[in-house]
Amino acid sequence: MQKGEHLAPNFVQDFHPFGRIPVLDDDGTRLFESRAIREYLVAKYGPKSALNRRTEQSYPELATYEQAASVEYSYFDLTMKTLAYEKLFKGFMGRGDPDKATVERLEIDLVKVLDHYEKVLSRREYLAGNQFSLVDIYHIPWFEFLPRLVLQDEITKRPALSAWWERVSNRSMWKGLMASH
């Protein structure tokens, strides 16, 4: 991908209509978008895994999972992505200084999301219920990134969120991944 293979017409036609990564070709099943790929991999290769939250659940449990996934995608990820761009990547890419009003608005939006998470996590162990799930995994990279945005205090001043982050960031899978970088 360093040579731009993902921008070639055949890649766009065969794998990803927008010429982006990641993509997955699993014996002819072709998917793009990381969340879809993760859900597929868990459903196919880990059907009995605790991560597979789409089977053997009550309707309320499934709705809770879907709601948590939606909050992450619509509010947390979008806010973090835009905030990271404004505070770090914009200048690095030579696109000017951060827009102070945008950063302020995004930090307010982030606080709202984290306040919501604090409320949720005061009632249950994980964001989508009482079991670790893909929704928790979706959050890990951005939570790990918060110190680079000088926002780590937003975790520590919320006891339930801080306890969740402690549980999640101390999981062996995450520690192993971080040790390899």
C-alpha positions as a Markdown table, in Angstrom:
| # | Residue | x | y | z |
|---|---|---|---|---|
| 1 | Met | 0.0 | 0.0 | 0.0 |
| 2 | Gln | 3.0 | 2.3 | 0.4 |
| 3 | Lys | 3.2 | 2.5 | -3.4 |
| 4 | Gly | -0.5 | 3.4 | -3.8 |
| 5 | Glu | -1.8 | 0.0 | -4.9 |
| 6 | His | -5.1 | 0.8 | -3.2 |
| 7 | Leu | -5.6 | 3.7 | -5.6 |
| 8 | Ala | -5.3 | 1.5 | -8.8 |
| 9 | Pro | -8.5 | 1.2 | -10.8 |
| 10 | Asn | -8.7 | -2.6 | -10.3 |
| 11 | Phe | -8.3 | -2.3 | -6.5 |
| 12 | Val | -11.1 | 0.3 | -6.4 |
| 13 | Gln | -13.3 | -1.8 | -8.6 |
| 14 | Asp | -12.6 | -5.1 | -6.8 |
| 15 | Phe | -12.0 | -4.3 | -3.2 |
| 16 | His | -12.9 | -0.8 | -2.0 |
| 17 | Pro | -15.0 | 1.8 | -3.9 |
| 18 | Phe | -13.2 | 4.7 | -2.3 |
| 19 | Gly | -9.6 | 3.3 | -2.7 |
| 20 | Arg | -9.0 | 3.0 | 1.0 |
| 21 | Ile | -7.8 | 0.3 | 3.4 |
| 22 | Pro | -8.5 | -1.9 | 5.3 |
| 23 | Val | -10.0 | -4.5 | 3.0 |
| 24 | Leu | -10.5 | -8.3 | 3.5 |
| 25 | Asp | -10.8 | -11.1 | 1.0 |
| 26 | Asp | -11.7 | -14.3 | 2.9 |
| 27 | Asp | -12.2 | -17.0 | 0.4 |
| 28 | Gly | -14.2 | -14.7 | -1.9 |
| 29 | Thr | -16.0 | -12.8 | 0.8 |
| 30 | Arg | -14.8 | -9.3 | 0.2 |
| 31 | Leu | -15.3 | -6.6 | 2.8 |
| 32 | Phe | -14.1 | -3.1 | 3.5 |
| 33 | Glu | -14.4 | -0.9 | 6.6 |
| 34 | Ser | -12.7 | -2.0 | 9.8 |
| 35 | Arg | -15.9 | -2.4 | 11.8 |
| 36 | Ala | -17.5 | -4.6 | 9.3 |
| 37 | Ile | -14.3 | -6.7 | 9.0 |
| 38 | Arg | -14.1 | -7.1 | 12.8 |
| 39 | Glu | -17.7 | -8.1 | 13.1 |
| 40 | Tyr | -17.3 | -10.7 | 10.3 |
| 41 | Leu | -14.1 | -12.2 | 11.7 |
| 42 | Val | -15.6 | -12.6 | 15.1 |
| 43 | Ala | -18.8 | -14.1 | 13.8 |
| 44 | Lys | -17.0 | -16.5 | 11.5 |
| 45 | Tyr | -13.9 | -17.5 | 13.4 |
| 46 | Gly | -15.1 | -16.9 | 17.0 |
| 47 | Pro | -18.8 | -17.8 | 17.0 |
| 48 | Lys | -18.6 | -19.0 | 20.6 |
| 49 | Ser | -16.3 | -16.1 | 21.6 |
| 50 | Ala | -17.6 | -13.6 | 24.2 |
| 51 | Leu | -16.8 | -11.0 | 21.5 |
| 52 | Asn | -19.6 | -12.4 | 19.4 |
| 53 | Arg | -22.5 | -10.4 | 20.8 |
| 54 | Arg | -24.9 | -10.9 | 17.9 |
| 55 | Thr | -26.0 | -14.4 | 18.9 |
| 56 | Glu | -27.8 | -15.9 | 21.8 |
| 57 | Gln | -28.7 | -12.5 | 23.2 |
| 58 | Ser | -32.0 | -11.1 | 24.3 |
| 59 | Tyr | -33.4 | -8.2 | 22.3 |
| 60 | Pro | -32.5 | -5.7 | 25.0 |
| 61 | Glu | -28.9 | -7.0 | 25.1 |
| 62 | Leu | -28.6 | -6.8 | 21.4 |
| 63 | Ala | -30.1 | -3.3 | 21.4 |
| 64 | Thr | -27.7 | -2.2 | 24.1 |
| 65 | Tyr | -24.7 | -3.5 | 22.0 |
| 66 | Glu | -25.9 | -1.8 | 18.9 |
| 67 | Gln | -26.6 | 1.5 | 20.7 |
| 68 | Ala | -23.1 | 1.4 | 22.3 |
| 69 | Ala | -21.6 | 0.7 | 18.8 |
| 70 | Ser | -23.5 | 3.6 | 17.4 |
| 71 | Val | -22.4 | 6.0 | 20.1 |
| 72 | Glu | -18.8 | 5.0 | 19.5 |
| 73 | Tyr | -19.1 | 5.5 | 15.7 |
| 74 | Ser | -21.3 | 8.6 | 15.6 |
| 75 | Tyr | -20.0 | 10.6 | 18.6 |
| 76 | Phe | -16.7 | 9.3 | 20.0 |
| 77 | Asp | -14.8 | 8.2 | 16.9 |
| 78 | Leu | -15.9 | 11.2 | 14.8 |
| 79 | Thr | -15.0 | 13.7 | 17.6 |
| 80 | Met | -11.6 | 12.0 | 18.3 |
| 81 | Lys | -10.7 | 11.8 | 14.7 |
| 82 | Thr | -11.5 | 15.5 | 14.0 |
| 83 | Leu | -9.9 | 16.6 | 17.3 |
| 84 | Ala | -6.7 | 14.7 | 16.5 |
| 85 | Tyr | -6.6 | 16.2 | 13.0 |
| 86 | Glu | -7.1 | 19.8 | 14.4 |
| 87 | Lys | -4.6 | 19.5 | 17.3 |
| 88 | Leu | -1.9 | 17.4 | 15.7 |
| 89 | Phe | -2.2 | 16.3 | 12.1 |
| 90 | Lys | -3.3 | 19.5 | 10.5 |
| 91 | Gly | 0.0 | 21.3 | 11.3 |
| 92 | Phe | 2.0 | 18.2 | 10.6 |
| 93 | Met | 0.4 | 18.0 | 7.1 |
| 94 | Gly | 1.2 | 21.7 | 6.5 |
| 95 | Arg | -2.5 | 22.7 | 6.5 |
| 96 | Gly | -2.2 | 25.5 | 9.0 |
| 97 | Asp | -2.7 | 26.0 | 12.7 |
| 98 | Pro | -5.5 | 24.4 | 14.7 |
| 99 | Asp | -8.8 | 26.3 | 14.6 |
| 100 | Lys | -9.3 | 27.3 | 18.2 |
| 101 | Ala | -13.1 | 27.5 | 18.0 |
| 102 | Thr | -13.3 | 24.0 | 16.4 |
| 103 | Val | -11.0 | 22.5 | 19.0 |
| 104 | Glu | -13.1 | 24.1 | 21.8 |
| 105 | Arg | -16.3 | 22.7 | 20.3 |
| 106 | Leu | -14.8 | 19.3 | 19.9 |
| 107 | Glu | -13.4 | 19.2 | 23.4 |
| 108 | Ile | -16.9 | 20.1 | 24.7 |
| 109 | Asp | -18.4 | 17.3 | 22.5 |
| 110 | Leu | -15.8 | 14.8 | 23.9 |
| 111 | Val | -16.7 | 15.8 | 27.5 |
| 112 | Lys | -20.3 | 15.0 | 26.7 |
| 113 | Val | -19.4 | 11.6 | 25.3 |
| 114 | Leu | -17.1 | 10.8 | 28.3 |
| 115 | Asp | -19.8 | 12.0 | 30.7 |
| 116 | His | -22.2 | 9.6 | 29.0 |
| 117 | Tyr | -19.7 | 6.8 | 29.3 |
| 118 | Glu | -19.2 | 7.5 | 33.0 |
| 119 | Lys | -22.9 | 7.2 | 33.5 |
| 120 | Val | -23.1 | 3.9 | 31.5 |
| 121 | Leu | -20.0 | 2.4 | 33.3 |
| 122 | Ser | -21.3 | 3.3 | 36.7 |
| 123 | Arg | -24.1 | 0.7 | 36.0 |
| 124 | Arg | -22.1 | -2.0 | 34.1 |
| 125 | Glu | -18.6 | -3.3 | 33.6 |
| 126 | Tyr | -18.2 | -2.5 | 29.8 |
| 127 | Leu | -19.6 | -0.1 | 27.3 |
| 128 | Ala | -22.0 | -2.6 | 25.7 |
| 129 | Gly | -22.9 | -4.7 | 28.8 |
| 130 | Asn | -21.2 | -6.7 | 31.4 |
| 131 | Gln | -18.9 | -8.6 | 28.9 |
| 132 | Phe | -15.9 | -7.2 | 27.1 |
| 133 | Ser | -17.0 | -6.7 | 23.4 |
| 134 | Leu | -15.9 | -5.3 | 20.1 |
| 135 | Val | -17.3 | -2.0 | 21.2 |
| 136 | Asp | -14.7 | -1.8 | 23.9 |
| 137 | Ile | -12.0 | -2.7 | 21.4 |
| 138 | Tyr | -13.2 | 0.1 | 19.0 |
| 139 | His | -12.4 | 2.6 | 21.8 |
| 140 | Ile | -8.9 | 1.4 | 22.7 |
| 141 | Pro | -6.8 | 3.1 | 20.1 |
| 142 | Trp | -8.3 | 6.6 | 20.7 |
| 143 | Phe | -8.1 | 6.2 | 24.5 |
| 144 | Glu | -4.5 | 5.3 | 24.1 |
| 145 | Phe | -4.1 | 8.5 | 22.0 |
| 146 | Leu | -5.7 | 10.9 | 24.5 |
| 147 | Pro | -2.4 | 11.8 | 26.2 |
| 148 | Arg | -1.1 | 13.0 | 22.9 |
| 149 | Leu | -4.0 | 15.4 | 22.8 |
| 150 | Val | -3.2 | 16.4 | 26.5 |
| 151 | Leu | -6.6 | 15.0 | 27.5 |
| 152 | Gln | -5.7 | 12.1 | 29.7 |
| 153 | Asp | -7.2 | 13.9 | 32.7 |
| 154 | Glu | -10.6 | 13.5 | 31.1 |
| 155 | Ile | -10.3 | 9.8 | 31.9 |
| 156 | Thr | -8.8 | 10.0 | 35.4 |
| 157 | Lys | -11.4 | 12.4 | 36.7 |
| 158 | Arg | -14.2 | 10.0 | 36.0 |
| 159 | Pro | -13.9 | 7.0 | 38.4 |
| 160 | Ala | -16.1 | 4.5 | 36.4 |
| 161 | Leu | -14.4 | 5.4 | 33.1 |
| 162 | Ser | -11.0 | 5.2 | 34.7 |
| 163 | Ala | -11.7 | 1.8 | 36.1 |
| 164 | Trp | -13.0 | 0.6 | 32.7 |
| 165 | Trp | -9.9 | 1.9 | 31.0 |
| 166 | Glu | -7.7 | 0.2 | 33.6 |
| 167 | Arg | -9.5 | -3.2 | 32.9 |
| 168 | Val | -9.4 | -2.7 | 29.1 |
| 169 | Ser | -5.8 | -1.4 | 28.8 |
| 170 | Asn | -4.5 | -4.2 | 31.0 |
| 171 | Arg | -5.9 | -7.0 | 28.9 |
| 172 | Ser | -3.2 | -9.3 | 27.7 |
| 173 | Met | -4.2 | -8.8 | 24.0 |
| 174 | Trp | -3.7 | -5.0 | 24.3 |
| 175 | Lys | -0.5 | -5.3 | 26.3 |
| 176 | Gly | 0.9 | -7.7 | 23.8 |
| 177 | Leu | 0.1 | -5.4 | 20.9 |
| 178 | Met | 1.6 | -2.4 | 22.6 |
| 179 | Ala | 4.7 | -4.4 | 23.5 |
| 180 | Ser | 5.2 | -5.2 | 19.8 |
| 181 | His | 5.3 | -1.5 | 18.8 |
